[in-house]
């Protein structure tokens, strides 16, 4: 019995440690999936940005309205650049196994993931906001 008791304590300790490790890995995987879900939500809107830029470009001129079209076009282009920059930076920080396979992250990469989550949320707002403003401007133009 004396030999079994230390073994049981060790087994309980190892199991609890292993569960904590799995929970941390699961939290990281969940956060990575959330970051990728935001990316996947807004990435298809890149074609909308291209379409809207194409509609705005011929309307840009030196008039007051033409300048509004130019501002809207530049907002769309900035949102596009923000997404491209974010994707490049994200790809430079994380590898395929970490992104897709859920490989455990180092402490530094956990901090990076927090940063990248905030960055992609900003990119999402830029994309959605620039599209909404451009569409509203173009809708005004068709009403007049």
C-alpha positions in Angstrom: 0.0 0.0 0.0 2.9 2.4 0.8 4.2 1.9 -2.7 0.8 2.4 -4.4 0.1 5.7 -2.7 3.0 7.7 -4.2 2.2 6.2 -7.5 -1.4 7.4 -7.3 -0.3 10.9 -6.3 2.1 11.0 -9.2 -0.6 9.8 -11.6 -3.1 12.4 -10.4 -0.5 15.1 -10.7 0.5 14.1 -14.2 -3.2 13.8 -15.3 -4.0 17.3 -13.9 -0.9 18.8 -15.6 -1.7 17.1 -18.9 -5.3 18.4 -18.7 -4.0 21.9 -18.2 -1.7 21.6 -21.1 -4.5 20.3 -23.3 -6.8 23.2 -22.2 -4.0 25.8 -23.0 -3.5 24.2 -26.4 -7.3 24.1 -27.0 -7.5 27.8 -26.1 -4.7 28.6 -28.6 -6.4 26.6 -31.3 -9.7 28.4 -30.6 -8.0 31.8 -30.8 -6.2 30.9 -34.0 -9.5 29.6 -35.5 -11.2 32.9 -34.5 -8.4 34.9 -36.1 -8.7 32.8 -39.3 -12.5 33.1 -39.2 -12.2 36.9 -39.3 -9.8 36.7 -42.2 -12.1 34.2 -44.0 -15.1 36.5 -43.4 -13.5 39.6 -45.0 -11.3 38.0 -47.6 -14.1 37.4 -50.1 -14.9 41.2 -49.9 -11.6 41.9 -51.6 -13.3 41.4 -54.9 -16.0 43.8 -53.9 -13.3 46.4 -53.1 -11.9 45.9 -56.6 -15.3 46.2 -58.2 -16.0 49.4 -56.3 -12.6 50.9 -57.1 -13.5 50.2 -60.8 -16.8 52.1 -60.4 -15.3 55.0 -58.6 -12.1 55.6 -60.7 -13.8 57.0 -63.8 -15.9 59.4 -61.6 -12.8 61.0 -60.0 -12.2 64.6 -61.1 -11.5 68.0 -59.7 -15.1 68.8 -58.8 -16.3 68.5 -55.2 -18.1 65.3 -55.9 -15.2 63.9 -57.9 -13.0 64.5 -54.8 -15.5 62.5 -52.7 -15.1 59.6 -55.1 -11.4 59.9 -54.9 -11.5 59.7 -51.1 -13.8 56.7 -51.2 -11.5 55.0 -53.7 -8.4 55.7 -51.6 -10.2 54.3 -48.5 -10.9 51.1 -50.4 -7.3 50.9 -51.7 -6.0 51.4 -48.1 -8.3 48.7 -46.8 -7.0 46.3 -49.5 -3.4 47.2 -48.6 -4.1 46.7 -44.9 -5.4 43.1 -45.7 -2.4 42.3 -47.9 0.0 43.6 -45.3 -1.7 41.7 -42.5 -1.7 38.5 -44.4 2.0 38.8 -45.1 2.9 39.7 -41.6 0.8 36.9 -40.2 2.4 34.4 -42.5 5.8 35.7 -41.5 5.0 35.1 -37.8 3.2 31.7 -38.0 3.8 28.6 -40.0 1.3 26.2 -41.6 1.4 23.7 -38.7 0.6 26.5 -36.2 -2.2 27.9 -38.3 -3.8 24.8 -39.8 -2.7 21.9 -37.6 -3.0 23.6 -34.2 0.7 23.1 -33.3 1.3 24.5 -29.8 2.7 28.1 -29.8 5.7 29.4 -27.9 5.0 32.1 -25.3 6.2 34.7 -27.7 3.9 33.5 -30.4 1.0 33.5 -28.0 1.6 37.2 -27.5 1.9 37.6 -31.3 -1.5 35.9 -31.8 -3.1 38.4 -29.4 -1.6 41.2 -31.4 -2.6 39.7 -34.7 -6.2 39.2 -33.5 -6.4 42.9 -32.7 -4.8 43.8 -36.1 -7.2 41.6 -38.1 -10.2 43.2 -36.3 -8.9 46.6 -37.4 -8.5 45.3 -41.0 -12.1 44.0 -40.9 -13.4 47.4 -39.8 -11.4 49.1 -42.5 -12.7 46.8 -45.2 -16.4 46.9 -44.1 -16.3 50.6 -43.4 -14.7 51.5 -46.7 -17.2 49.3 -48.6 -20.2 50.8 -46.8 -19.0 54.4 -47.5 -18.3 53.7 -51.1 -21.6 51.9 -51.7 -23.5 54.7 -50.0 -21.7 57.3 -52.1 -22.4 55.5 -55.3 -26.1 54.9 -54.2 -26.4 58.7 -53.7 -25.1 59.2 -57.2 -27.8 56.9 -58.8 -30.6 58.6 -56.8 -29.8 62.1 -58.1 
